[in-house]
Amino acid sequence: MSKRDPNLVTSGLSGSQSKDGVSVEVNIFRLEDEGQWTLEVVNEKGTSIVWDDQFADDDAAFRAFEQVVADEGMATFLDSANVIPFPGQ
């Protein structure tokens, strides 16, 4: 019998966040058999920003999101003109 894939656990802190006219979707999740949480922010155009570091708990992940907003503002999650496309696109 093959081993099943672990379920994805989504934090109750996940959800829509809006400030300064910018809305994003904050996703905080982990695999059911792992203790570390992942933080992802998806902007209005569907661009996903995922933190390289994982977090000990979902509160720490949400605080990291809040810290970025406090330091850089919500506009940091917007697509910018300095995105370099892959060759051939």
Secondary structure, DSSP 8 states (H G I E B T S, - for coil): -------EEE-TT-EEEEETTEEEEEEEEEETT---BEEEEE-TT--EEE-SS-BSSHHHHHHHHHHHHHHH-GGGGS--TT----TT-
